[in-house]
Amino acid sequence: MIPATAALSISIPSRPPNKGNIRETLISQLTRLLDSESTLTASALKQNNLSRHREVLQNDRREFNSLKSTLQSARQRANLLTNVRSDIDAYHASSPSAEADYMLGERNRIENSHNMADSVLSQAYAVNEQFGLQRETLAGIQRRIQGAAAQVPGLNSLINRISAKKRRDMMILGTFIGVVCLLFLYFL
């Protein structure tokens, strides 16, 4: 509670130009009043009241500042949204065929991607056909070699010995690689 003598020292202008200025003026006057009261009074009750008023003033200032910043951010957000909406409306008003142009461009891009996919598929079919021709050619070559091997008696046994030696070499090489890997893991 503010003493009656202190209330008389606060002057409120009759016609303020701005509400924010009034608040700031009143807050500064109350602050000065509270500071001057602390030097004048000596009783503990008055000191408690003064400290309580200071706390209330600080809390109100914090709340006022937070509300002020919240209000400013809300105004800025609303202003931004209206600006964006007006920009969008202005864009649509200035170029009504922009959406149609965009759709035509999108259609052309889709058609180009379809054409590219068709060309890739046709190349894949051509490669597949070439692989088929090569398979037939290699099968014919294999038949000729087998026919020649059947006609020459020693050639078939030579081919069998070569393939047996090849299998044996592969087994030896596989065993060697396995042993080296195990030794490597053992010493690591």
trRosetta pair geometry for C-beta under 8 A, 3 or more apart (Angstrom, degrees):
i j d omega theta_ij theta_ji phi_ij phi_ji
1 49 6.5 -52 42 -156 71 130
2 6 5.0 -116 178 86 96 123
2 7 5.3 117 115 -64 118 89
2 33 7.3 21 -143 135 119 141
2 53 7.2 100 -74 -118 79 149
3 6 4.7 90 62 7 82 104
3 7 7.1 -146 97 -11 42 87
3 37 7.5 153 17 -122 119 129
4 7 5.6 -51 -147 31 35 113
4 8 6.9 38 155 -23 63 101
5 8 6.0 -52 -159 27 34 112
5 9 7.3 31 148 -21 62 103
6 9 5.9 -56 -159 27 41 111
6 10 7.5 39 149 -22 67 98
6 33 5.0 101 -164 -171 110 124
6 37 6.3 -9 -90 -74 138 123
7 10 6.2 -52 -160 23 41 109
9 29 7.7 -176 118 -177 87 108
9 33 6.3 154 81 -102 125 111
10 26 7.0 48 -164 -135 122 76
10 29 5.1 114 -123 137 86 138
10 30 7.2 19 -99 -69 130 69
10 33 6.9 -37 -63 -52 97 146
11 29 7.6 -156 34 -120 63 157
12 22 7.4 39 -151 -154 86 106
12 26 7.3 16 -101 -85 88 106
13 16 5.0 111 80 -72 119 81
13 22 7.0 -123 43 -107 103 93
13 25 7.5 25 -5 96 109 165
16 19 6.9 110 103 -86 129 38
16 21 6.1 -172 -175 80 117 105
16 22 4.4 -4 -141 -65 176 110
17 21 6.7 24 65 37 82 144
18 21 4.3 83 74 4 101 107
18 22 7.1 -167 95 -10 55 82
19 22 5.5 -50 -152 31 40 115
19 23 6.5 40 152 -19 68 102
20 23 5.8 -52 -150 34 33 111
20 24 6.4 29 154 -15 65 108
21 24 5.8 -57 -146 41 32 109
21 25 6.1 35 155 -22 67 107
22 25 5.7 -57 -148 37 28 111
22 26 6.2 25 156 -16 65 108
23 26 5.9 -58 -147 39 29 108
23 27 6.1 27 156 -19 65 109
23 64 7.4 174 169 -158 141 148
24 27 5.7 -53 -143 37 30 111
24 28 6.3 28 158 -17 64 106
25 28 6.0 -57 -148 38 28 107
25 29 6.3 26 154 -17 64 108
26 29 5.7 -56 -145 38 31 110
26 30 6.2 30 156 -18 66 106
27 30 5.8 -54 -145 38 30 109
27 31 6.3 33 153 -22 63 106
27 57 7.3 136 -148 -162 86 105
27 61 6.9 104 -150 -90 139 101
28 31 5.6 -52 -147 35 32 114
28 32 6.4 33 154 -18 64 104
29 32 5.7 -53 -149 37 32 110
29 33 6.2 34 152 -21 65 107
30 33 5.5 -53 -145 37 33 114
30 34 6.2 32 156 -18 66 104
30 53 8.0 -133 175 162 108 115
30 57 6.3 -174 122 -112 126 133
31 34 5.9 -54 -146 37 29 108
31 35 6.3 27 155 -16 63 108
31 57 6.9 153 -83 167 77 153
32 35 5.7 -58 -147 39 30 110
32 36 6.2 25 157 -16 66 108
33 36 5.9 -58 -144 39 28 106
33 37 6.2 31 155 -24 64 107
34 37 5.7 -51 -144 33 30 113
34 38 6.8 37 156 -27 61 100
34 50 5.8 141 -158 -158 86 90
34 53 5.7 -158 -110 104 124 120
34 54 5.7 146 168 -76 148 85
34 57 7.0 -114 -23 -11 161 156
35 38 6.1 -49 -157 22 32 112
35 39 7.6 21 152 -10 59 101
36 39 6.2 -60 -162 35 40 105
36 40 6.5 29 149 -16 71 113
37 40 5.6 -65 -144 41 37 108
37 41 5.8 10 170 -4 76 114
37 46 7.4 -132 163 168 107 110
37 50 5.5 -169 104 -106 119 126
38 41 6.9 -60 -129 43 22 93
38 47 7.2 74 -132 -121 78 76
38 50 5.4 154 -81 157 83 158
41 46 3.9 -106 170 118 149 145
41 47 6.6 -167 106 -58 114 68
41 50 7.1 173 52 -34 138 137
42 46 7.6 51 51 55 28 128
43 46 4.6 86 67 10 93 103
43 47 6.9 -158 96 -7 48 87
44 47 5.4 -54 -147 38 35 114
44 48 6.3 38 153 -22 67 103
45 48 5.7 -52 -149 34 31 111
45 49 6.4 31 151 -18 64 105
46 49 5.5 -51 -147 37 34 113
46 50 6.2 36 153 -20 66 105
47 50 5.7 -53 -147 36 31 112
47 51 6.4 28 155 -16 65 105
48 51 5.9 -55 -146 38 30 106
48 52 6.2 32 153 -20 64 107
49 52 5.6 -55 -147 37 30 113
49 53 6.3 31 154 -19 65 105
50 53 5.7 -53 -147 36 31 110
50 54 6.4 35 152 -21 64 103
51 54 5.5 -49 -149 34 35 115
51 55 6.5 37 151 -20 65 102
52 55 5.7 -53 -151 35 33 112
52 56 6.4 32 152 -18 65 105
53 56 5.6 -52 -145 38 33 112
53 57 6.2 37 153 -22 65 106
54 57 5.6 -54 -148 36 30 113
54 58 6.4 29 154 -18 65 104
55 58 5.8 -54 -147 37 31 109
55 59 6.3 30 154 -17 65 106
56 59 5.7 -55 -146 39 31 111
56 60 6.1 30 155 -18 65 108
57 60 5.8 -55 -145 39 28 110
57 61 6.3 33 154 -22 63 104
58 61 5.6 -51 -148 33 32 113
58 62 6.5 31 154 -17 64 103
59 62 5.8 -54 -150 36 32 110
59 63 6.2 28 154 -15 66 109
60 63 5.7 -55 -143 41 32 110
60 64 5.9 36 155 -23 66 107
61 64 5.6 -54 -144 37 28 112
61 65 6.2 26 157 -17 64 106
62 65 5.9 -57 -147 38 28 108
62 66 6.3 24 156 -15 64 107
63 66 5.8 -56 -145 39 30 108
63 67 6.1 28 156 -16 65 108
64 67 5.9 -57 -146 40 28 109
64 68 6.1 31 154 -23 64 109
65 68 5.5 -53 -144 36 30 115
65 69 6.4 26 158 -15 65 104
66 69 5.9 -54 -146 38 31 106
66 70 6.2 33 153 -19 65 107
67 70 5.6 -54 -144 38 31 113
67 71 6.1 33 156 -20 65 107
68 71 5.8 -55 -147 37 28 111
68 72 6.4 27 153 -18 63 106
69 72 5.6 -52 -145 37 33 112
69 73 6.3 31 156 -17 66 105
70 73 5.9 -56 -147 38 29 107
70 74 6.3 29 154 -18 64 107
71 74 5.7 -54 -146 37 31 111
71 75 6.3 31 154 -19 64 105
72 75 5.7 -54 -148 37 31 111
72 76 6.3 30 154 -18 65 106
73 76 5.6 -52 -144 38 33 111
73 77 6.2 35 155 -20 65 105
74 77 5.7 -52 -145 37 31 111
74 78 6.3 29 156 -17 64 106
75 78 5.8 -56 -146 39 30 109
75 79 6.1 30 154 -19 65 109
76 79 5.6 -55 -145 39 30 113
76 80 6.1 33 154 -22 65 105
77 80 5.6 -52 -146 35 30 112
77 81 6.3 28 155 -17 64 105
78 81 5.8 -53 -146 37 31 109
78 82 6.3 26 156 -14 65 106
79 82 6.0 -57 -146 40 29 106
79 83 6.2 31 153 -21 64 108
80 83 5.6 -56 -147 37 30 112
80 84 6.3 28 155 -18 66 105
81 84 5.8 -52 -145 36 31 109
81 85 6.2 30 156 -17 65 108
82 85 5.6 -53 -143 40 32 111
82 86 6.1 32 157 -18 66 107
83 86 5.8 -56 -144 39 28 108
83 87 6.2 31 154 -21 64 106
84 87 5.6 -53 -148 35 31 112
84 88 6.4 31 153 -18 65 104
85 88 5.7 -53 -149 36 32 111
85 89 6.3 30 153 -16 65 107
86 89 5.6 -52 -144 40 33 111
86 90 6.1 36 154 -21 66 106
87 90 5.7 -53 -144 37 29 111
87 91 6.3 32 154 -21 63 105
88 91 5.7 -53 -149 34 31 112
88 92 6.4 26 154 -14 64 105
89 92 5.8 -56 -147 40 32 108
89 93 6.1 29 155 -19 66 109
90 93 5.6 -56 -142 40 30 110
90 94 6.1 26 159 -19 66 109
91 94 6.0 -57 -143 37 27 106
91 95 6.6 -33 175 35 62 97
91 98 7.2 -53 158 34 91 166
92 95 7.4 -88 -140 63 21 62
92 96 6.8 52 174 -101 64 57
92 98 7.4 -122 -114 42 49 123
92 99 7.9 19 -125 -31 88 112
93 96 7.5 0 -144 -63 22 84
95 98 3.9 71 119 -41 116 111
96 99 7.8 -45 173 19 44 96
97 100 4.8 -54 -162 45 69 116
97 101 5.7 75 136 -27 84 99
98 101 5.6 -53 -146 37 32 112
98 102 6.3 36 153 -22 64 104
99 102 5.5 -50 -148 34 32 114
99 103 6.4 32 152 -18 64 104
100 103 5.7 -53 -148 37 33 111
100 104 6.4 33 153 -18 65 105
101 104 5.7 -53 -147 37 32 110
101 105 6.3 33 154 -18 65 106
102 105 5.7 -56 -149 38 30 112
102 106 6.3 31 152 -20 65 106
103 106 5.6 -52 -146 37 32 113
103 107 6.3 37 152 -22 64 103
104 107 5.5 -51 -148 34 33 114
104 108 6.5 34 152 -19 64 103
105 108 5.6 -52 -150 35 33 112
105 109 6.5 32 152 -18 65 104
106 109 5.7 -52 -149 36 33 111
106 110 6.4 33 153 -18 65 104
107 110 5.8 -55 -149 37 31 110
107 111 6.3 31 153 -19 65 107
108 111 5.6 -54 -145 38 31 112
108 112 6.3 34 154 -21 65 104
109 112 5.7 -51 -148 35 32 112
109 113 6.5 30 154 -17 64 104
110 113 5.8 -55 -150 37 33 109
110 114 6.4 34 150 -20 65 104
111 114 5.6 -52 -149 35 34 113
111 115 6.4 36 152 -20 65 103
112 115 5.6 -52 -148 35 33 112
112 116 6.4 33 153 -19 65 104
113 116 5.6 -51 -147 36 34 112
113 117 6.4 36 153 -20 65 104
114 117 5.7 -53 -148 37 32 111
114 118 6.3 35 152 -21 65 104
115 118 5.6 -52 -149 34 32 113
115 119 6.5 30 154 -18 65 103
116 119 5.8 -53 -149 35 33 109
116 120 6.4 33 152 -18 65 105
117 120 5.7 -53 -147 37 33 111
117 121 6.3 33 153 -19 65 106
118 121 5.7 -56 -147 38 31 111
118 122 6.3 30 155 -19 65 104
119 122 5.7 -51 -146 36 33 110
119 123 6.5 35 153 -18 64 104
120 123 5.7 -54 -151 36 32 112
120 124 6.4 34 150 -21 65 105
121 124 5.5 -52 -147 35 34 113
121 125 6.4 35 153 -19 66 102
122 125 5.7 -50 -148 36 34 111
122 126 6.4 37 151 -20 64 104
123 126 5.6 -54 -149 36 33 112
123 127 6.4 33 153 -18 66 104
124 127 5.7 -52 -147 36 32 110
124 128 6.3 36 152 -21 64 105
125 128 5.5 -52 -147 36 33 115
125 129 6.4 36 153 -21 64 104
126 129 5.6 -52 -150 34 32 113
126 130 6.5 33 151 -19 64 104
127 130 5.6 -53 -149 36 34 112
127 131 6.4 38 151 -21 65 102
128 131 5.7 -50 -150 33 33 113
128 132 6.6 37 150 -21 63 102
129 132 5.6 -50 -154 32 34 115
129 133 6.6 34 150 -17 65 102
130 133 5.6 -52 -150 36 36 111
130 134 6.3 35 152 -17 67 105
131 134 5.6 -54 -146 39 33 111
131 135 6.2 39 152 -25 66 104
132 135 5.6 -51 -148 32 31 114
132 136 6.6 29 154 -16 63 103
133 136 5.8 -54 -151 36 32 110
133 137 6.4 33 151 -20 65 106
134 137 5.5 -54 -146 37 34 113
134 138 6.2 31 156 -16 68 106
135 138 6.0 -56 -145 40 28 107
135 139 6.2 30 154 -20 64 107
136 139 5.7 -53 -145 36 30 112
136 140 6.4 33 154 -20 63 104
137 140 5.7 -55 -153 34 30 112
137 141 6.5 30 150 -18 64 104
138 141 5.5 -50 -146 35 36 113
138 142 6.3 38 153 -21 66 103
139 142 5.7 -52 -148 36 32 112
139 143 6.5 35 152 -21 64 103
140 143 5.7 -52 -149 34 33 112
140 144 6.5 33 153 -19 64 104
141 144 5.7 -55 -152 35 33 112
141 145 6.4 31 152 -18 66 104
142 145 5.8 -53 -147 36 33 109
142 146 6.3 31 155 -16 66 107
143 146 5.8 -56 -146 40 30 109
143 147 6.2 33 153 -21 65 107
144 147 5.6 -54 -147 37 30 112
144 148 6.3 28 154 -18 65 105
145 148 5.7 -53 -147 37 32 109
145 149 6.2 32 153 -20 65 107
146 149 5.6 -52 -143 37 32 112
146 150 6.4 33 155 -21 64 105
147 150 5.8 -55 -149 34 30 110
147 151 6.6 27 153 -19 64 106
148 151 5.8 -56 -149 35 33 110
148 152 6.4 4 162 7 69 107
148 155 7.0 -54 131 108 83 162
149 152 6.5 -66 -139 53 29 88
149 155 5.0 -133 -130 111 64 111
149 156 4.7 107 168 -81 96 77
149 159 5.9 -21 -132 -3 135 149
150 156 6.8 62 -88 -69 38 128
152 155 3.9 56 95 1 116 121
152 156 7.3 165 88 -18 69 79
153 156 6.6 -56 -163 25 34 107
153 157 7.4 20 152 -5 64 106
154 157 5.9 -60 -155 41 42 106
154 158 6.1 46 149 -24 72 108
155 158 5.5 -54 -147 36 33 115
155 159 6.4 34 154 -20 66 103
156 159 5.8 -52 -149 35 31 110
156 160 6.5 31 151 -18 63 105
157 160 5.5 -52 -147 37 35 113
157 161 6.3 36 153 -19 66 103
158 161 5.8 -53 -148 36 30 109
158 162 6.4 32 153 -20 64 105
159 162 5.7 -52 -147 36 32 112
159 163 6.4 28 155 -16 65 106
160 163 5.9 -56 -146 39 30 107
160 164 6.2 32 153 -20 65 107
161 164 5.6 -53 -144 37 32 112
161 165 6.2 32 155 -18 65 105
162 165 5.8 -55 -148 38 29 110
162 166 6.3 33 151 -23 63 107
163 166 5.4 -50 -146 35 34 116
163 167 6.4 37 153 -20 65 102
164 167 5.7 -52 -150 35 32 111
164 168 6.4 32 151 -18 64 106
165 168 5.6 -53 -146 38 33 113
165 169 6.2 34 154 -19 66 105
166 169 5.8 -53 -146 37 29 111
166 170 6.4 32 152 -20 62 106
167 170 5.6 -55 -149 35 31 113
167 171 6.5 33 152 -20 65 104
168 171 5.7 -53 -150 34 32 112
168 172 6.4 30 153 -17 65 105
169 172 5.7 -53 -146 38 33 111
169 173 6.1 31 155 -17 66 109
170 173 5.7 -55 -142 41 29 110
170 174 6.1 31 156 -20 64 108
171 174 5.8 -55 -144 37 28 111
171 175 6.3 28 156 -18 63 107
172 175 5.9 -56 -148 37 28 110
172 176 6.3 29 154 -20 64 108
173 176 5.7 -54 -146 36 30 113
173 177 6.4 29 156 -18 65 106
174 177 5.9 -54 -146 37 30 109
174 178 6.3 31 154 -20 63 108
175 178 5.7 -56 -149 37 30 113
175 179 6.4 29 155 -18 66 105
176 179 5.9 -55 -148 36 30 109
176 180 6.4 28 155 -17 64 107
177 180 5.8 -55 -147 38 31 111
177 181 6.3 32 154 -20 65 106
178 181 5.8 -56 -148 36 30 110
178 182 6.4 27 155 -17 65 106
179 182 5.8 -55 -147 38 32 110
179 183 6.3 30 155 -16 66 107
180 183 5.8 -56 -146 39 30 110
180 184 6.2 35 153 -23 64 107
181 184 5.5 -54 -147 35 30 115
181 185 6.4 26 156 -14 65 106
182 185 5.8 -56 -146 40 31 107
182 186 6.1 33 153 -24 65 108
183 186 5.5 -53 -143 35 31 114
183 187 6.2 13 164 -3 67 109
184 187 6.5 -66 -144 46 24 95
184 188 6.0 26 158 -28 62 115
185 188 5.7 -55 -138 31 28 114
